[in-house]
């Protein structure tokens, strides 16, 4: 039952008092736009090999000449404080974290060997992986509601 205030009034099951319920309105006809953002890719191996340095020229040059700056950039992309690379073992920890976050096959032993034997190459590979896996793809879907 409608009351003058725009609220539905329903009798209490005991019949002694009435309760007011808010009016719920459904969306009208028209066009609705929904934005869908994809979730990051997970699983599998590293998207590029350790020696695939030509895939990203800027990362390659930074890794060759100023790997410490590349390490700072990696920490920022990883979501950590840019001072993290100043701590011993932080690059190794980030590599393990990237591998775990994206469910990349490998082991802690492989990560340790890669970081401590091929530090600049490991940084370049980690940067390429972060760029590839964190690239967001946005799709816009439009739907039209029609009355029948």
C-alpha positions in Angstrom: 0.0 0.0 0.0 1.2 3.5 -0.8 1.2 6.2 1.8 1.2 10.0 0.9 5.0 10.3 1.8 6.1 8.0 -1.0 6.8 5.0 1.2 5.1 1.7 1.2 3.2 0.8 4.3 2.9 -2.8 5.3 0.7 -4.1 8.1 2.6 -5.9 10.9 1.7 -9.6 11.1 0.2 -9.0 14.5 -2.0 -6.3 13.0 -1.3 -3.8 15.8 1.0 -1.4 14.0 2.3 -0.5 10.6 5.9 -0.4 9.3 7.2 1.9 6.7 9.5 0.4 4.0 11.5 2.5 1.6 10.5 2.6 -2.1 12.9 0.8 -4.3 13.1 2.0 -7.9 14.6 0.1 -10.8 16.9 1.7 -13.3 15.0 3.1 -16.3 15.5 2.3 -19.9 18.5 3.7 -21.7 22.1 3.0 -22.4 24.4 1.7 -19.7 28.2 1.7 -20.0 30.3 -0.6 -18.0 34.1 -0.5 -17.8 35.9 -3.8 -17.4 39.5 -3.9 -16.4 41.5 -7.1 -16.9 43.3 -8.8 -14.1 47.1 -9.3 -14.5 48.3 -12.4 -16.2 49.7 -15.1 -13.9 51.2 -18.5 -14.3 53.8 -19.9 -16.6 57.5 -19.1 -16.9 59.2 -15.7 -17.2 57.8 -13.9 -20.3 61.4 -13.2 -21.5 64.7 -14.9 -21.1 67.5 -13.6 -19.0 69.5 -12.8 -22.2 66.5 -11.2 -24.1 67.9 -7.7 -23.4 67.0 -6.3 -26.8 63.3 -6.4 -26.0 63.4 -3.2 -24.0 66.2 -0.9 -25.0 65.9 1.6 -22.2 66.0 -1.1 -19.5 68.9 -2.7 -21.2 70.9 0.5 -21.3 70.0 1.4 -17.7 70.9 -2.2 -16.6 74.3 -1.9 -18.4 75.3 1.5 -17.2 73.4 2.4 -14.0 71.9 -0.8 -12.6 71.4 0.9 -9.2 68.9 3.3 -10.8 67.1 0.4 -12.5 66.9 -1.3 -9.1 65.2 1.8 -7.7 62.7 1.9 -10.6 62.0 -1.8 -10.0 61.3 -1.2 -6.3 58.9 1.6 -7.2 57.0 -0.6 -9.8 56.9 -3.4 -7.3 55.1 -1.1 -4.9 57.9 -0.8 -2.4 59.8 2.2 -1.1 62.4 3.4 -3.6 65.0 3.0 -0.8 64.5 -0.7 -0.6 67.4 -1.5 -3.0 69.8 0.1 -0.4 69.2 -2.9 1.8 71.3 -6.0 1.3 69.4 -8.9 -0.4 66.5 -6.7 -1.4 66.8 -7.4 -5.2 66.8 -11.1 -4.4 63.7 -10.7 -2.2 61.9 -8.7 -5.0 62.7 -11.4 -7.5 61.3 -14.1 -5.3 58.3 -11.8 -4.7 57.7 -11.2 -8.4 57.9 -14.9 -9.1 55.4 -15.7 -6.3 53.1 -12.8 -7.1 52.7 -13.8 -10.8 53.1 -17.6 -10.1 56.1 -17.9 -12.3 57.8 -21.3 -12.3 61.2 -21.4 -10.6 62.9 -21.8 -7.2 64.5 -19.7 -4.6 67.9 -21.3 -5.5 67.4 -20.2 -9.2 66.5 -16.7 -8.1 69.5 -16.4 -5.8 71.9 -17.7 -8.6 70.3 -15.3 -11.1 70.5 -12.2 -9.0 74.0 -12.8 -7.6 75.7 -14.1 -10.7 73.9 -12.0 -13.4 72.7 -8.9 -11.4 72.2 -6.4 -14.3 70.5 -9.1 -16.5 68.3 -10.2 -13.7 67.2 -6.6 -13.1 66.4 -6.1 -16.8 64.3 -9.4 -16.8 62.4 -8.3 -13.7 61.6 -4.9 -15.2 60.4 -6.4 -18.4 58.2 -8.9 -16.5 56.7 -6.1 -14.4 55.9 -4.0 -17.5 54.4 -6.9 -19.3 52.3 -8.4 -16.5 51.1 -5.1 -15.0 50.0 -3.6 -18.3 46.3 -2.9 -17.9 43.8 -3.4 -20.6 40.5 -1.6 -20.4 37.5 -2.6 -22.3 34.3 -0.5 -22.5 31.0 -2.4 -22.9 27.8 -0.6 -23.8 24.4 -2.2 -23.4 21.0 -0.9 -24.5 17.9 -1.7 -22.4 14.7 -1.8 -24.4 11.1 -2.3 -23.4 9.2 -5.2 -24.9 
